[in-house]
């Protein structure tokens, strides 16, 4: 930082702060300074010191009757209390450094009697903006006014003859300086670093002495102006500076140009060279529709010098025209969002304007992210939030130069969390905005058992926390330094593991509340905190009093039209609340509202809430009126769709929200059998029956099945067991079912998998490809898959595949599945559902299908899209680079299904980059914070150019590259690919110094950890049961999990011998047990291996089955006819075995 910059920094950070407290309401308050405020040398008449309080100071003309003639050296040096100074007549000398570093000094009035100013007299008086220099001064000495950064104008006295070196250095607010005609000398650097100085006006002849760098680092537009009658000057440059002559008798004007706007501003006339004129303020005197006035500029295109209202313009030797500068106003729109709301503080803004967003999540939801889009194209815009307040409710961003749409995504719950090894939830961080926090009992159907370190750390807005009875561990500093935290309430017993610093530095009145009778707590204090026990009856009374029914906006108890919010937990103390409806067909016990039909009238319903805490109960009732559906008539038009006779009647009118009850007489058609009604002429819509509820006008179409013998005559009823169905265009044959927009059906059996594929052409809508297979298509594929699988024998799996045909350029695909799809798959005992397209392929296993089938009341949308990586964190962008990023989601109506309770296999295309190793291509899961998490279960297939991974939840995923090199693993080594594969996926790391140590012997503990990491089996860090020699090290939790899950039985006496070298038969047995546990055992012979070709006879009985299966599967190869089952396993062999298993087809 150079000196000038440093001085400016200090002036902003210190001086402006000081000025606030040193003036009184902006008014100048003067009082004669007491003589006792000064130390005084009466022999010389010199003030030598100041001890007053500062503020406004008057230097007296006499002290003790003796005339004051001088202010001595350093009298006020570094006094930051003085603000304004008046020096009385009679004072002749201002001594060196007299006012140096007086940072708050704003104005000084010098007397006419002053004849001498000392060097550095006012140096670094940053706030000094007003000083008069009397005509009696003939010399301004070295650095006298250096770094007076607010000094905007100064009038030099007519008798001034000399300006010494650095006299005004760093006065970067000076705009213009006029030199009197008597000036003969200007010293080195006199006006250096005066960055806003645009002109120097000489009224006389060239100075006799003119130093170096006098005007260095002034404004880019700086110019010397000299009187045309003056001698010694030259044009177009003088002393290296631009120069030109002026005529002191010529006058100039300053005018304003609307520059495309309308209106006018009065100009200023009669100006002379060297004058300083104040720029006018445009108070909407000049306007321009859809544009905002920004400032004035000396050039119409805005590339000149910019001026704002009240700034000073120096007058040179030409007319001045200031042009209005305009910036286009762009609209700021907010999107309609689910589960919350967003507002902005302005509807239009110009580029770089600061815009404030206020975020309000719905109850039980929190902000996941804010996005900015082009309102016309929907493209994401690169706008970054720049400030987030502590509450998380307010955000800021800088406007860009185009219209924007602000949208937000909310996530259910207010906590980030992770699943523990025992399938429980550990909450990690609170990201809500409430001051009274309720920790949920469950997240994703799993109990919340742990509150992690700094979950609430330093959140000053949190006042209270309610902890559920499921929590048994609170880590250190969980709510550390929450200065306003006044209370914590425990719903159940004291947690088994509790760190005493969990609530350190809370409010001085902090207390812990618990339910009387709960175990583990003590009164009046527990672990150093004050405690209060509350009776269950008091808890019930408080929670009962706080029970309310949550209505949708516009609803009330006497006018219910939409679903209700019924809390299951007491608002004050967390009692259990259950609800019972007097008529569940109108209001279910969980608040789902079904309005009565218009003809049924309004319904009176009583809801009873039962409050329960530790078997103490009470009830509260609510009487509600559910309004009937409004009267609306719907017309159903029946189209004969190629029939020979008309429908009778053609139209039926019914009340909206009801059905027709009785269908009209069907038409007839020669050679066809009538096959019901459909909402689409080609049969790809929904079937329409007498019980179909109608809520708007609709046309339905007759469906026809061609008779096998077209001469069989007319049919007006019944249905065909086989044959073609469709609309007005007949089809022939009896073996192919016409399936709407399907182009073909095909079946194939590969190995033990039989697949029935329905090909569906997608429709392009708003840049997205949408495919909608019908129920008939799904049903047909289910039947075919199961029928053929049954002929292949037991163990053959039946798979239904929906193949979507879309444009090659498609990056976003949605498959809209009928709501009955999952139930059809389950009833048909289908093992998997696959959705295949050019963007990605997804396969749901049977457990995932069961999850999707539960609670679905609307059609299911499976959404796949390639997305931009701008929403990723910087770490993710660095990891991913320009590789593809995907977003996967499943929705049903307003419900998003992200957890599947089973496995979903995903394959996405990726072309290897130059020099990329296929074994180092991986998948990253992008978590809620936009950070990458490496997935170990991912395989890249060079033949297909696809990378495949498994997951049990949907989110964003990205292709990445994570090559790890080791000094001791040559590229040609037989195990090189295997080592790259497992190290890339963090299954095994190096041994230090850049080595892998492939020939090092592997211990039983090391192998167990690597194997379990390879198959995603988590460690159990909190288990009370473990092997006696598990110790407390990196493998301890893995040993506990292996014992608990039956993967490892140990060597006897509850010992595992983790430090003992693992033999090959031990390795294969541990592998077998793990793969059997997760149902991933390979089939014998899948790799073409034959276990009988090895002649080892050392195999023990407990290893016979594992060895036979895994050697037969090709997981391990022998040497010279032997596997060497009793020999120790090396790290290279371990890597190869895992690689063989994980990459097998």
N, C-alpha and C positions, 0 to 999 in steps of 0.2 A: 504494500500500500504506500503510494507516494505521499509526500507531505500535504499536498493540496487535498487529496482525497481523505486523508486522515482528519484534517481540520474540518472538512465538511461533515464527516461522520460524527465528530464530536458535537458540532453545532446543532445537528438535528437531534441527537440523542440526549443532550444535556441542557443546552440553552433553552429550547422551547419548553422543556419541563419546568425549568426554573421560573420562567416568565409568568406561568400560571399563578404562582403563589406570591409574586412580588408586586403585583398591581392590584388595585381595589376596584373591582367591577369595571375595569377598562378606563377609569377616570384618573387623571394625573393629580396626585395629592402632594402638595408642596408645603414644606415647613422649614423655617430657617434651622440649619444644623447648629447644634450647640457648640460653642467654642471648645468645650471639654471633649468633643469628639475628635479633636485633632491634637497632635503633638507639634510644637512650633518652636523654631529657632528665632527668637525675637531679635538676635543680633544681625541676622541676614534677611529677616522677613520671609523665611522659607518654612512651609509646612513639610514636616519630615515623617509624619505618620497619621493613620486614621484608625479610630477604635469605635466608630459609631455603628448603628444597627443596619445601615445600608438603605435601600429604597431610593427615594429622591433626595439628592444631596446638593446643598448650596455651599460653595466655597466662599467664605466671608471675605470682605474687603479688608477687615482688620481683626486681629485677635489680641485681646488685652490692650487695646488702644494702639497697637503697632500695625502698620500697613503690611498686608500680605502681598508680596511681590513675586513669589515663586512657589510652585508645587515641586517638591524635591523628587529624587529618584525613587522609584518603586513604592511610592506612597500607597497606591491602591492596587499594586500588582497582585493578581490572582484573587481579588476580592469578588466573589460571585454574588454578593448581596446588593451591590449598587445597581440602579436601573437607569436613572436620569441624573445628569449633572449640570448645574449652572455654575460657571466660574465668574465671580464678580469682577467689575472693573478695577483696574489697578494691578491685577496679576499680569506679569510680563512673561514669565517663563513656565513652560510645562516640561518637567525634567524627563530624562530617559526612563523608559519603562514605567512611567507614572501610572498608566492604566492597562498595562499588558495583562492579557488573560482575564479581563473582566468580562466573563462570558455572558452576563445578563445585561450589560450596559447597552441601552437602546439609543440614547441621544446625549449630545454634549453641546453646550452653548459656550463658545469662547468669547472673551471680551475684546473690544477694539484695542485694548492696551497690550494685548499679547503680541510679542515680537519674536518669540523663539519656541519651537516645539522640538523636544529631544528625540533621539533615535528610539525606535520601538515604542513610542509613547502610547499608541493605541493598538499595538500588535495583538492579533487574535481576539479582538473584541467582536465575536461572531454575530452578536445581535445588533451591533451599531448600524443604524440605518439613516441617522440624521445628525449632521455636524456642519457647523458654519466655520469657515476659515476667514478671519478678518484680513483686510487689505494691508495690515501692518506686518503680515508674515511674508518674508521674501524667500524662504527656503523650507522645503519639506524634506526632512532628513531620512536617513536609511530606515526602511521598514516601518516608518511611522504609522501607516495604516494597513500594514500587511495582514492578509486574511481576515479583513472585515467583510465577511461573506454576504451580509445582507445590505451592504452599502450599494444602493442602486443609482444614486446620482450625487455628484459633488461639484460645487462651484469653486474653481480655483481663483484666488485673489488677483486683481489686476497687477499688483506690484510683484508678483511671484517671479523670481529669476531662476531658481534652480529646484529640480526634483531629483533627489539622490537615489542611489541604487535600491531596488526592491521596495520603493516607497509605497506602492499600491499592489504588491504581488499577491496573487490569490484572491483579489476582490472580484469574485466571479459573477457578481450581479450587476456590475457596472455595464451600462449599455453604450455610453458615449462620454467623451471627455473633451473639453474645450480648453486649449492652451492659450493663456494671455499673450499679448504681443511682446511683453518684456522678457519672456522666457528665453534664456540663453543656454541652459544645460539640462539634459535628461540623462540620468545614470543607467547603468546596466540593470536589466530585468525590472525596470520600474513598474511595468504593467504586465509582467509575465503571469500566465495562468489566469488571466481575466477572461474566462471562457465565453462570456456573453458580450464582451466588448466588440462592437461592430464598427465603430469609427472613432478616429482622433482628429479633431479640428484645430488646425493651426491658424491663428488670427494675425500673426506677424511673419517675420522672416524665419528662414531655417535656423534652428538653434546652433550655436557655435560648437557645442559639445553634445554628441548624441551617442549613447553607449550601445553595447551589443545586446541582442535579444530583448530589446525594450518591450516589444509587443509579441513575444513568442507565446505560442499556445493560446492565442485569442480566438475569437469566433472565425469560422471558415469564411465568412463574408467581410471580414475586417478590411477597412480602407482608410488611407490617409486623405483628408480633405484639407486643402490649403487655400488661403485667400489668393485670388488671381493676381493681386498686386504684390504679394510677398516674393522675396528672392530666395534662390538656392534650391527650390524644390524642382522635381522633374516629374514627367508623366510618360508612360503609364505606371512606372514604379519609382519609388524613392526609398533608399536604404533597404531595398528588398521587399518592400510592401507595396500593394496596389495603391495607386494615388491618382487624384484628379483635382482640378481647380474648381473653386466656387466663387460666386459673386455675392458679397455680403448684402448688396442692395436688392437681390432677387428674392421674391417670396414664393412659397410653394403651398400646395394643398394636400390634405389627406382625405381620400374618398373611399367609400365602401361600395363593392360590387356584389349584387345578390347572386351572381354566378349560377343562374338557372332557377333561382328562387323568385318569389314575389315579395313586393314591399320595398322599403328603402330605409337607409340610415343617414342622418345628417353628417356631413363631413366637417373638416376643420380647415379654415383658410388663414392666410397671412403668416405662414410659418417660415422661419429662417434656418439656414444651415446651422446645425448644432443644437437646435431646440429639441426638447423631449416632450412628446405628446402622448397622452393617455388614450389607449384604445377603448372605444365604446363597447358597451355590453348590448348584445342582441337579445332584448327581451321580447322575442317573437315579433320584432318589427319586420324581420325578413323570415319567410317560411318557405318550405317546399314539401308538398304532399308526399307521404311515405318516406321521407328522409328526415334526418335529425341534424341540426346545426352543431358542428363540432368546435370550430374555431375560425380564425381569420388566417389568411396566408398571402404572402406577397406574390404568389403565382396562382393562376387559375386552376392548374392541374394539381395543386397541393404539394408541389415539390420544392417550394420556396421556404421562407422563414415563417414559422407559425407564431401567431399571437393570440392570446386570450384576452377577454375583457378585463380592463383595469391594468393591463401590462403597458410598459412604456415602449414607444417606437422612437428611435433617434431620427431626426430629420437630416438628410444628406443634401445632395445638390440636384435632386430630381423630384418630380411629383411622386406621391405615394398612393398606390391603389391596393387596398386589402380586399381579397376575394373570399366570399363565404365558402367554407369547406363543409361538404355534406357527406354523411354516411347513411347508406340505406338502412331503414328499419326492417328487421326480419321478425317474423311471428314466432312466438313460443307457445306451443300447444301442449297440453297434458293428455296422456292417453287414459282411457277407461281401464282401470286395473282391477284384478281380483285380489281380495283379502286385504285391502287397504286403500289409501288415497294419497295423491300427491298434488301439491299446489305450488305455483311459482308467484313471485312478487311482482312480475310484470308480464304483460302479454306481448310486448314488442321490445326489441333492444337492438343496439348496434354492436358491431364486432368489438370484443374485449370488454363490454359492459359486464359487471358482476351481477349474476342472477342468483337469487336465493330460492332453494327448493325446501318445502316443508313436507316431511314424510309422516303419515299417520297410519300405522298398521292396524288391522282389525284385531279384536280380542283373540289372543292365542297365536298371533302371527308376528313375524319380525321381518325386517327388510333383508332381502337376499342380494339385491343389486339394482342399480339404476342404469338404464341405457338411453341413448339418444339416437333418434332415427330421422331420416329424411321422410317428411310426412307424405310425399307422393310415391316414392319408390320403396319405402320401408327399409332401405339400406342403413346399416349401423354407421354412426358418425363418430369420429375420433375426438371426443370431448372428455376431459378428465375432471373429476371432482377435486377441488383444491383444498377445501377445509371441511372437517367434520367436527361438530361440537360434541362435547362430552356425552350429551344425552343421546346422540345419534339421530335426533329428530330433524336437524337442520343441516343442509348441504349447500355448497356454493360451487358455481362453475363460471368460467368466462365464456361469453357468447361468441359464436363464430359467424362467419359472413354468409349465412344461409338460413332459411326457415328450418325449425327443428320441432320434433315431437319428443317429449320427455315421457318415458315409460318406466315402470318399476316392477320388479318381481319380488314377491314376498314368500317366505318359507314358514311352514307351520312350526310353531314353537319359537322359543327365544334363546335357545342354547345351541352352541356347537358341542359335539359329543363324539365319543368313540365307543365301540362295542368291546367289552372286556372278554377275557378268555372263557369266562363262565357264562357267556351270552347275556350279560347284564350291560347297563349303560353307565359310563363315567362322563359326567358333564364337564366340559373343558372351559367354556367361556360364555358369559352372559352378554348378549348383544341386543337386548331389548331396551326400551326407553322408560319403563315404569320405575317408580321409586319404591313401591311395595311389591316385592318379587315373590311369586309362588313357584317353587320348583316342582315340576310334574312328577307324578309317581311312576309313569311309564313313558317311554319314547319308542315308537315303532313296535309296540307290544312287548317291550322288554323292560324290566324294572330298573329304575334309577337307583344305583347303590353307592355311587361315589361322587364326591364333590372335589374336583382337582385343584391343585395349586393355582392361585390367582384367578379363580373363576370370576370373582368379583373384585379383584385387586384394584385399589385406588379409585373406585367408582363413587365419587362424592355424592351422586344423586340418589343412591340407594339408601332408603330409610329403614326398611324391614325385610326380612327373608323368612319364608315358611318352608321348612324342610320336611319331606314326607317320611313316613315310617319305614320306607324301603331302604333308606340311606344307612349304610353301616360303616362308612369310612369318609372322613373329612381330612384332606391333606393339609400340609402346612400352608399358612398364609392364604387360605381359601378366600377369605374376605378381608384381606390385609389392608389397613390404611383407608377404610371407608369411613371417613370422618363424621358423616351424618347418620351412620347406621345405629339405630336406637334399640332395635330388638330383633331376636331370632326366636322363632317358635318351632319346637320339635313336635311333630304329630305322634311320634311313637317313642320307643325306648332310646336311651342314649346310644350313639354309634359305638361299635366295638373298637374302632380305631379313630382316635381324635387327637389332632395336634393342638397343643395349648396356644400356639400363636395364630390360630385360625382367624380370630376376630380382634387381633391387636390393633390399637389405634382407632377404635370405633368412637362413637359419641361418648362423652364422659358419663352420660346417664344410661349407657348400654346395659340391657338385661336379657337373660335367656329365659324363655317361657316353655313349660312342658306340661303334659297332662298328668294330673295327680295320679299316682299309682304306677306310672311308667318306671321301668327299672333302669338303674345306672346313674340317675341324677341325684344330687344332694342339694339340700336347702340349708342356709341361705346363699351358698355359692358352690360352684362346680368348676373345677379346673381354673380357679381364679376369677371366674365371672359370676356376677350376681344372678340369682335364679329366683323364679316365681312359679309355684305349682298352681295349676288351674283345675278346678273340679270339672268332671265331665258334664254335669248338669249346667254349669255356667257356659261351657263350650257349646252345648246343644242350644241353649237359649240365644247365644250370640249368633250362631250360624243360622238358626231359624229366622231370627230377625232380619238377617241380610239376604234371605232367599228372594230372588226376583225371577220373573219370566222374561226372557230376552225376546223382544219383538223386532222384526224387520222394520225399517223406516216406513212410516205411514200407518203401521198397524198399532192396535191397542187391544186391551182385554175385551172390549165390546166389538171389535172389528178385526178379526184374525183372517188373513188371506194367505200368509206365507209361513214357512217353517219357523219353529220356535227354537230358542237357545235355552236348554235346560241343563244347568250345571249339576255335575255329579259330585262336586266337592264343595264344602262350605267355604264361603268367601273369607271368613274371619279366622277360623281355626282348622279348617280342612276336614270337617265331619263328612262321613259318607252320606250321600243323598240319592235316594231312588225315587222314581216318579211312576205314578199309575194313572192312566187315563180312563175315564168312564166310558169312552167309546174309541177303541184303538183304530177303528176304520176311518175315523175323522182326524184324530190326533194320536199318533203312536206314542208309546212310552218314552221314546227318545226325541219327541218333538216334531216328527214329520207330519205335515198337514196335508190332508186330502179334502179339498173343498167339496161340499155336497153339490149335486147337480141342481140346476136351476129349479126344477120341478119339486125337488125334495125340501127346499127351504133352508133357512139358517139352522145351524146345529149348536145347542147349548152343551158345553163340555166342562166337566170338573176334573182338574188335575190335582192329585194329592202328592205332596212331597214328604217323604219320610226321612228324618234326620237321625243318624245313628253314630254314636261315639262310644266305643267300649261297652256295647249292649245297652246304653242309655239312649232312649228314643223319644221322638216327638214328631208331630205331623203339622203340616201347613197346607191349606187348600186354596186353589185359585179357580174362580168361575170365569169361563171364557165363552165368547160367541164366535163361531167360525162362519163367515159369510158364505152364502151359496154362490155358485158360479153365476156370472151375469148372463142375461138372456142374449144369445146370439144365434142367428139362423145360419146353417151351413147347407149348401146345395151340392149334392152328389150327382154328377152326370155320368151315365153308364153308356160307354161307347162300344158298339157291336164289333169293332175292330176286324172288319172283313167278313162278318157274318152275313147271312142271306136275309134274315128277318130282323126286325127292330126289337129292341128291348121294351118291355112294357111294365111300368112307365120308364121313360128315358131319364127323367130327373126325379130325385127324391129330396125333400127338404126336411131337415131334422134340427133339433136344438144342439148348438155347439157344445161339445163335451159329452155327447151321447152317441149311440149307434143307431143304425137304421132299423134294427131288430129283424125286419123281414126284407129279404132281397127281392128285386123285381123279377118278372119272368125272363129267363135267359133267352138269348137269340139262338138260332140254329144255323148250321153251315154244312153244305154238302161235303161229305167225305171226312168230316172232322167231328170230334167229340168235345163239347164245351168243358173247359177245365178250370172254371172259376174266374175271379176278377183280380187284376193287378194294377198297381198305380203307374206302371209303365207299359206302353204298348208292346214292347219286346219281351216283357216278363222279367226284366231286371230290377223292378221296383219291389214293393212290399205287397204281399197278398192282402186282398180286401175281402172281409167276411161280414156277416150280419152283426157280429159283435165288435167290429173295429170301431174304435172311438174316433169321431170326426170333430175337428176344431176349426176348420176353415173350408172354403169351397174347394172341391176336388173333382177331377175326372178320373174314372177308373176304366180299364179296358178288358174286354173279354179275352180269355186265353183259350187256345185251341190245341188239341192233340190230334194229329193226323191218324186216321184209322189205318191199320196195316193193309186193309183192302179198301182202296179209295172208292170202290163202287158199292160199298156197303150201305150207302144212303145217309140220311140225316140223323144226327143225334142232338138232343137238346139238353141232356143231363148226364149224370154219371161222370166217371173219370177213367183214364187209361192207366193200366198197371205198367205199361212200357210204351215206348214210342216217343215221338218228338213233340215238344210243346213250344208255343211262341205266339207271336202276334199275327199280323195279316199275311206274311209271306210263308207259304207252306214249306216244310222240310220233309225229307224222305229218309227211310231207314228206321231201324228200331234199336240199334246198339249204341248210339251216341246221344247223350242228353244235351240239348242246346242250353247253354248256361249264360244267358245274358251277353255280357261283353267278353266272355272267355273265348280265346282263339283255339285252344286245344286242351285235352286232358291226356295225361300219360302216366304210366306206372312203371316202376323198375325196382328190382331187388338186387342190392349189392351187399354181399356178406350176410349179416343177420338183420339188415334193415330193408324194409319194404316201404317205398315212398310213392304216394299218389299226388300228382302235381296238377294244379289248376292254374292255367296261364290267363292273366287278366290284363287287359290294356288299360293304362292309366289315362285319366283326363287331366289336361294342364289347366290349372287355375291359379292366377296371381303368382306365377313363377314356381308353383309346387305341383308335383305329379300326385294325383289322388286316384287310388284304385279301390273299388267297392265290390268285392265278391259277394254274391247273394247267398242266402241260406241254402238254396237248392244246390249251389256249387259246393259249399262246404259239406253238406250232407252226402252228396254223391262221392266226394273225395274220401270222406270217412268210411263209407261203405266199401269202396274199392280197396282202400289201404288195408282194412281189417280182413276183408274177404281173401285177398291174395296172401297176406301175412299168415293167415290160418292154414293155408295150403302148404306153407314152407316149414311147418313144424314148430314146436315150442322153442322159445328163446328168440324168435324173430320179432323185431320191434316194428310197429306200424307208425309211419310218419305222414302227416298231411303237409304238403308244401304249396304255398301260394306264390307263384312267380309273377312278378309285376313287370310288364313291358312299358318302358317310358323312353322319352327322348334321351339321346346320348349325352346331351348337355345338362341333364337334370342333376341338381344337387340336393333336392329335398323331395322326399317321398312319404306319403301317408297311406297306410292300408286301413280302410274303414271296415271293420268286421261287424256283422250283425251281433246283437247282444247275446244271442243264443249260441254263438260259436263255441265258447268254452264248454258249455254244458253238453253240446253235441260231441265234442272231442272226448270228454270224460265218459259219457255214456257209451261211446264207441270204443273205449279202452285204447285210445290213441296215445302213444308214448311221447310224441313231440309234435309241435307245430313250428313249421319253418316259413319264414317270409323272405323271399329272395328277390333282389333287384340289383341294378348296376351300381348303386351307391353303397349298399351294404347288405349283408344277409344275417338274419337273426333266427335263432332256434330256441324255443321255450320248451324245457323238459316238462314232464307230467306234473311235478310239484309246482312249477311256476304256473302251469295252466290252471291248477286248482286254485291258486291265489287269485288269478285273473277272473275266475268264475264266481268268486264269493262277493256278494253285495253289488254286482254290476247290474244296473237298471237301464242303461242306455248303450248304444253302439260303442264299440271299442275302437279307438284310433291308435295305431302303432306308427309313430312318427320317427323318421330317420332324416337327418340333414347334415350336410357339411357346413361348417360355420367358420367365420373369420376368427383369427386368434387374438384380436385386439382386446377382448375381455379377459384374457389370461393375465396372470401376474407376470412381472418381468422375468422371474425365474422360469416360469412355464414357457414363455416365449423363447427364452434362451435354449431351453431343453428341446423344444419342438421345432424351432426354426420355421422353415416354410413347408413343413410336412402337414398332412391333413389333420383337421380337428373335427370331431363328430359330436352331435348331440342326439341322444336317444330318449324317447319318452313314450309312455302309454297313458292315454286319457280315456275317461268315460264320462261324458257330460262335463260337469265342473270338477270331477274327481281326477286327480293325478295319481297314478299307481307307480311308485318308484321302487318298492321292495317286493320281491317275488317269492320268497320262501322256497326257492329252487334255483336251478342254474339256467342262465341264458347264455348261449354260445353266439358270439358275434364275429363275423368275418368282414374285413374291409380291404379294398384294393390298395396296393402301394407298390410303386415302381422303385426299385433300388437305385440310389444315387451312385454317381461315379465313385468307385473304390469302397462302397459300403459293404460290410460283412452281414450276410443275412442273419447270422446268429446273434448279432448285436441290435437288430431291429426289435423294438419293444413297444408296449402300450403304456401310456400314463393315464391314470384316472385323475381328472381335474376336480379337486375338491371344492367346497363351497366358498373358499377364500381365493379360488383361482390358482392354487398351488398344485404342482404335479406330484402324484404318488405313483411310484413304480409298481406295475403289476407283474408278478412272477409267472403267472399262468397265461403265457402268450407265446404263440408259435408262428414264425413266418415260413410260408411254403413257396419256395423258389419256382416250382412248376406252375402254380396257379397265380403267383403274384399277389397272394392274399395273406394278411396276418389275422390270426384267429385268437380270441381270448374268451374266457368265461367270467361272468359276473353274476351277482344276485340282486343288483339294483341298477337303475338307469340314471345317467347323468351325462356329463361331457367326457369324452375320451380323445386322446391324441396319439398319433404315431410319433415315436421318438427314436433316437439313436444313442446308444449308451456303451460304446466300445470300450473295453478294459484290456490293456496290454500288460504283459508280464515279461520281465527280463529273461526268465528261465523257461518260457514256453515258446518254442520255435513254431513258425507258421506251418511247418511240414510235419510236426509231431502228430502221432496217431490220435492223441487226446486234445489237440489244439481247438478243434471245433467245440468239443464238449466243455472245455475250460472257459472259452469265450461265452458260451451259452449260459452257464450257471453263474459266472461272475457278473455278466451283464444284468442278470435278473436278481442280483444280491442274494443268491442262494448260498454262495461261498465267496469269501473274500481272500485277498492275498495274505501272505505270512509276514510281510514287512519288507522294506527296502525295494519295493517294486517286484517282489518274487511271489510265485504261487507254490513253490516246493512240490512239484508233481509227484516225486518219488518218496516223499515223506510218508511214514506210516500214519494211518488214521485211527484215532481212538474211538471207542464206542460212543462216548459223549459227543464228539465232534460229528460223527456220522449221523447220530440221531437228530441233532440240531439241523444239519443240512437237509436231511430227508424231509423233516417236518416243514421246514421253510419252503422246500420245493413244492409241496402239496398243500400249502396254505393252512397248515394245522398250527394254531396259535399256542404259545406257551401259557401255562396256568401259574401265574405269579402269586396267587393268593391261596393256593390249595394247602389244606392242613395235612393231606396225605401225600407222602413221597417216599422214595427209596432212602434208606438210612444213610447212604453215602452220596446223596444228591448235593450236599454242601450248599454254598451260597455263591454261585458263579453264573457264567453265561448260559449253562445248560440246565440249571436247577428247575426253572419253570417248564422247560420242555420235557424233562424227566417226569414231572408231576402229571403233565397232560398225557404223556405216553402210557403211564401206569393207569391213569383214570380211564382212558379210552381203550385199554387192552392191546395197545401196540407193542408194549414191552412188559415181560413178566419178570425180568431180572435173572440173576444167576443163582438165587436161593438166599434164604435168611434176609429177605427184603433188601437185597443189595443188587446194584446194577453194574458195578465196576466201570464207571464212565471213563477212567483214565487208562483202562486196558485196551491194547490194540484190538480192533475189530477184525475177525476173520471173515472170509468171503461168505461162508454159510451163515454166520451171524448177521452179516449185512443183508443177505437175501431174505432171511427170516424176518428181520425188522421191517424190511420193505414190504414183504408179503402181508404182514399184519396191518401195516398202515394202509395199503391199497385195498385190502379187504374191508377195513373200517369205513373207508370213503367210497366203497363200491367202484373201484377203478382198476381191478385186476385185469391184466391183459389176457387175451385168449392164447392158448398154446398154439404155436405155429404161426402166429401173425407175422413174424419176421422171417419165416422160412427156416427157423432153427429146429434142430432135433436133439432133444436132451439125451437120447440114447447113444449118441456118438461119442460121449465122454465116458471115460472108464474109471473115474474117481471111485474109490471104495471106502473113503473116510467119512462119508456122510452119516450124520447121527439121525436118530429116528425123528426128533422134533423138527429137523430141517428138511426132511425128505419131500414133503408136499411143496413147501416154498421153493426149494431148489429145482424140483422137476418142472414146476410151472414157469418160473422166471428164466431158467436156462432155456426151456423150450420156447419161450416167447422171444428169445434173442436179446434179452436184457444184458446178458454177460456172455462173452466168448471165451473159450478155452485156448490153451496153447499145447500143441503136440498131443492132443487127445485128452488133456486133463484140464479141469477147472481150478484145481488147487484150493479146495474148499476150506482146508484148515490153515491156509497161509494168510498172513495179515493183508489187509486192503490198503492200497496207496491212495493218495488224494487224486491222482490221475484216474485210477480205476473207478473210484467213487464218482468222479465227474462223468466218466463215460457211461456208467450204468444209469445214472439219472438222466443223462442226455438221451440214451436209447429209449428209455421209458417215456419221457416227456414228449419226445418228437415222433413217436410211432404213429402211423396213420390209423 
